[in-house]
Amino acid sequence: MTSLTDRTALITGAGSGIGAATAAALAAAGARTALIGRRPDRLADLAAATGAAYAATDVTDRASFGAAVADLRERVGRFDLVVANAGTMLPAAFDTADAGDWDRMVATNITGLLTTARATINDLIAAAEAGPADLVLIGSIGAHIVLPGYSVYNATKAAVAHLTRHLREEFGPRGVRVRLIEPGMVESELGAGVTDPDAAAALRQYAVENPPIPASAIGDAVVWGAALPAGVNVASMIVLPTVQG
């Protein structure tokens, strides 16, 4: 079994889905874990099961998020593995979509990721002087495909993909492994907030045609990447159901 007993990880969006599964996988591999999410009850349950520290806050609130990261750092130590996972998906036809939903997706999927990386990058630079240091950004297969109603969501994930390349160019020479993981259809609550009936119906049908893989598959991918020898980076991974192609 992969061992990460000397690693300290921060996971955002840890209250459910990919974030929760990743936190559980890292803890099972022996890493110290710190969780950030919006739902304290979910975080408390996961912390009780895994021994993690946690803080309830939103990545879109920069001041609150920064304070939460500082508090968790005091409790578990300097982070050498950061998983920027928090995201939201609110698809709708472009001509009828609520512009407020666009704002929420940009604020969470792009700005929230920037906030996470900025709040932890100095930890990772320092950690890289002594061993592996990983910044893992969770994107989406949506960055590579075109679906009606998903123009803004997919655009945010395309931005994540390109941002990852830039951060890798900037921080790779300083020893930080910047990695993009792009899930396909995964069992999660990401689609629970979809209110547009056409988009919701399309998502249900797509899930029938492409049965989702468990969120634990993404957690396993995070653990595998983190366990690579220092100096070795798998820059990007697309992890999806075999039938999704």
C-alpha positions, -999 to 999 in steps of 0.1 A, spaced: 0 0 0 12 35 -8 25 54 22 23 91 26 31 92 63 55 121 60 30 143 41 6 171 52 -23 178 29 -49 205 25 -81 196 6 -107 222 -4 -143 212 -12 -138 184 12 -174 181 24 -185 157 -3 -177 139 -35 -142 141 -49 -130 162 -20 -142 139 7 -130 108 -12 -96 124 -17 -93 133 20 -102 97 30 -77 83 5 -49 106 17 -56 98 54 -57 60 46 -22 64 31 -10 80 63 -10 117 54 -20 143 79 -50 160 65 -67 194 68 -101 199 53 -119 230 41 -155 232 29 -188 250 34 -207 224 54 -193 220 90 -215 190 97 -200 170 68 -165 181 77 -170 171 113 -181 136 103 -152 131 79 -127 145 105 -141 121 131 -135 92 107 -101 102 95 -85 122 123 -83 153 101 -84 189 112 -110 211 95 -124 246 90 -157 256 75 -153 285 51 -159 293 14 -131 297 -11 -149 327 -25 -144 346 7 -107 354 5 -102 369 40 -121 340 57 -103 314 36 -69 329 44 -76 329 81 -88 292 79 -56 282 61 -35 300 87 -54 282 115 -51 248 100 -14 254 94 -9 260 131 -28 228 139 -12 204 114 20 220 102 32 233 69 14 219 38 34 200 12 3 187 -7 -26 210 -17 -57 197 -35 -77 226 -49 -109 208 -55 -138 232 -46 -161 238 -76 -196 244 -87 -216 235 -119 -247 255 -128 -254 248 -165 -281 265 -185 -288 277 -220 -266 308 -226 -295 330 -237 -317 323 -206 -290 316 -179 -290 335 -147 -259 358 -149 -255 353 -111 -248 317 -118 -220 327 -141 -206 348 -113 -208 319 -89 -190 295 -112 -162 320 -120 -158 330 -83 -156 293 -72 -140 275 -101 -114 301 -111 -110 328 -84 -114 302 -56 -86 281 -71 -64 312 -74 -71 320 -38 -62 285 -27 -30 284 -46 -19 318 -35 -26 310 2 -5 279 1 22 284 -25 49 295 0 43 263 20 49 243 -11 80 263 -22 95 257 13 85 220 14 101 215 -21 135 223 -6 134 190 14 111 167 -5 80 163 -27 56 193 -29 24 190 -49 -2 215 -60 -31 194 -75 -58 213 -93 -91 195 -100 -104 204 -135 -129 186 -157 -132 167 -189 -155 196 -197 -124 216 -207 -121 194 -238 -157 190 -249 -186 210 -261 -221 205 -246 -251 227 -250 -258 246 -217 -223 241 -204 -205 270 -221 -196 289 -190 -188 259 -168 -166 243 -194 -149 277 -200 -140 279 -163 -125 244 -165 -106 253 -196 -92 282 -177 -81 259 -149 -63 237 -174 -44 267 -189 -37 282 -155 -22 249 -144 2 250 -173 13 285 -164 18 276 -127 38 246 -137 61 268 -158 65 292 -129 69 268 -99 82 236 -115 117 251 -116 113 258 -79 106 222 -71 68 223 -69 49 196 -89 18 213 -103 -6 187 -115 -40 188 -133 -65 160 -127 -96 162 -150 -124 138 -140 -150 126 -164 -184 113 -150 -179 108 -113 -204 99 -85 -207 132 -67 -231 160 -57 -218 184 -83 -250 181 -104 -273 186 -74 -274 223 -78 -285 222 -114 -319 240 -116 -323 244 -153 -347 216 -163 -332 210 -197 -296 209 -184 -307 186 -156 -324 162 -180 -293 162 -203 -271 155 -174 -292 125 -162 -292 111 -198 -255 116 -201 -250 97 -168 -271 68 -182 -249 66 -213 -217 71 -193 -221 54 -158 -201 74 -133 -170 60 -116 -167 63 -78 -152 95 -64 -126 73 -48 -110 68 -82 -100 104 -82 -87 101 -46 -66 72 -57 -52 92 -85 -42 120 -61 -25 95 -38 -6 79 -67 7 112 -80 17 124 -46 37 91 -40 59 96 -71 96 102 -63 106 139 -58 116 153 -92 90 133 -111 57 148 -121 28 135 -140 16 168 -153 -20 159 -161 -44 130 -158 -78 125 -174 -97 100 -152 -130 89 -166 -153 58 -171 -139 35 -198 -172 38 -217 -169 76 -218 -140 72 -242 
